[in-house]
Amino acid sequence: MTTESTPQALLKRAADVIDKRGWHQGGYTNDTGCVCTLGALRVAAAGVPDDAPYWEVRSAALDLPGRFDSPDHDEVDRAAVALEDYFGRHNILGWDVADWNDNPERTKDEVTAVLRAAAEEVE
């Protein structure tokens, strides 16, 4: 599946992935296919279909062998930087994407809302 790979597109798609698959903290994914923010960005970059089995989502989220040298890494890095830039513009300081996602006070709704808001502000 071919997907648009701009940071804006990946941030929006990552929010959609979390809405469809569920949200996870403490790792990229779980055994049912729920994903963290970075896992969702990886799944979005890989173009995994919404109806894919959990193991395909897990493979993309964990970036298992065969995908390690993929150009998707650069796309995910650019989207993560765009998200961290959003944190800086909105005084969400001291957080990288993983720490922000794993904050015990974080909610799925907040994650998807911030992903979509960051996508709207990408330059």
C-alpha positions as CSV (number, residue, x, y, z in Angstrom):
1,M,0.0,0.0,0.0
2,T,1.4,3.4,-0.9
3,T,0.8,6.2,1.4
4,E,1.7,9.9,1.5
5,S,4.8,10.2,3.6
6,T,4.9,13.9,4.6
7,P,5.1,14.5,8.4
8,Q,1.6,16.0,8.2
9,A,0.2,12.9,6.5
10,L,1.9,10.6,8.9
11,L,0.8,12.5,12.0
12,K,-2.8,12.4,10.8
13,R,-2.6,8.7,9.8
14,A,-1.0,7.8,13.2
15,A,-4.0,9.3,15.0
16,D,-6.2,7.2,12.7
17,V,-4.2,4.1,13.5
18,I,-4.6,4.7,17.2
19,D,-8.3,5.3,16.8
20,K,-8.7,2.0,14.9
21,R,-6.2,-0.2,16.7
22,G,-6.1,1.2,20.2
23,W,-3.5,3.0,22.2
24,H,-0.6,1.5,24.2
25,Q,1.9,2.7,26.7
26,G,5.2,1.2,27.8
27,G,6.2,-0.2,24.4
28,Y,5.6,0.2,20.7
29,T,2.7,-2.3,20.7
30,N,1.0,-5.1,22.5
31,D,-0.2,-8.6,21.5
32,T,-3.5,-7.3,20.2
33,G,-2.1,-4.6,17.9
34,C,-2.6,-1.5,20.1
35,V,0.2,1.0,19.4
36,C,2.0,3.8,21.1
37,T,2.6,7.1,19.3
38,L,5.9,6.1,17.8
39,G,4.5,2.7,16.9
40,A,1.5,4.4,15.2
41,L,3.9,6.6,13.2
42,R,5.8,3.5,12.1
43,V,2.6,1.7,11.1
44,A,1.4,4.8,9.2
45,A,4.7,5.0,7.3
46,A,4.6,1.3,6.4
47,G,1.1,1.8,5.0
48,V,-0.3,-1.1,7.0
49,P,-4.0,-1.5,6.0
50,D,-6.6,-0.8,8.7
51,D,-7.9,-4.4,8.5
52,A,-4.4,-6.0,8.7
53,P,-3.9,-8.7,11.3
54,Y,-2.3,-7.7,14.6
55,W,1.0,-9.5,13.7
56,E,1.4,-7.3,10.6
57,V,0.8,-4.2,12.8
58,R,3.2,-5.5,15.4
59,S,5.9,-6.1,12.8
60,A,5.7,-2.6,11.4
61,A,5.5,-1.0,14.9
62,L,8.5,-2.9,16.1
63,D,10.3,-2.4,12.8
64,L,11.3,-6.1,12.7
65,P,14.0,-7.4,10.4
66,G,13.4,-6.7,6.7
67,R,12.2,-3.2,7.4
68,F,15.3,-1.9,9.3
69,D,16.9,-0.2,6.4
70,S,13.7,1.1,5.0
71,P,13.4,4.8,4.0
72,D,10.3,4.7,6.4
73,H,12.8,5.4,9.2
74,D,13.5,8.9,7.8
75,E,9.8,9.6,7.4
76,V,9.0,8.6,10.9
77,D,12.0,10.6,12.3
78,R,10.7,13.7,10.4
79,A,7.2,13.2,11.8
80,A,8.5,12.7,15.3
81,V,10.5,15.9,15.1
82,A,7.4,17.8,13.8
83,L,5.6,16.5,16.9
84,E,8.3,17.5,19.2
85,D,8.4,20.9,17.6
86,Y,4.7,21.1,18.3
87,F,5.5,20.3,22.0
88,G,7.9,23.2,22.0
89,R,5.5,25.7,20.5
90,H,2.8,24.8,23.0
91,N,5.0,24.7,26.1
92,I,4.9,20.9,26.4
93,L,8.5,21.0,27.5
94,G,10.9,18.3,28.6
95,W,9.2,15.5,26.7
96,D,10.3,13.4,23.8
97,V,7.6,11.5,22.0
98,A,8.1,8.2,23.9
99,D,8.1,9.9,27.4
100,W,5.2,12.0,26.5
101,N,3.2,9.0,25.3
102,D,4.1,6.9,28.4
103,N,3.2,9.6,30.9
104,P,0.7,7.9,33.3
105,E,-1.6,11.0,33.1
106,R,-1.8,10.8,29.3
107,T,-5.0,9.6,27.6
108,K,-5.7,8.1,24.2
109,D,-8.0,11.1,23.3
110,E,-5.2,13.5,24.2
111,V,-2.7,11.6,22.1
112,T,-4.9,11.6,19.0
113,A,-5.9,15.2,19.5
114,V,-2.3,16.3,19.7
115,L,-1.3,14.3,16.7
116,R,-4.0,15.9,14.6
117,A,-3.2,19.4,16.0
118,A,0.5,18.9,15.2
119,A,-0.4,17.8,11.7
120,E,-2.3,21.0,11.2
121,E,0.7,23.1,12.2
122,V,3.4,21.3,10.2
123,E,5.2,23.8,7.9
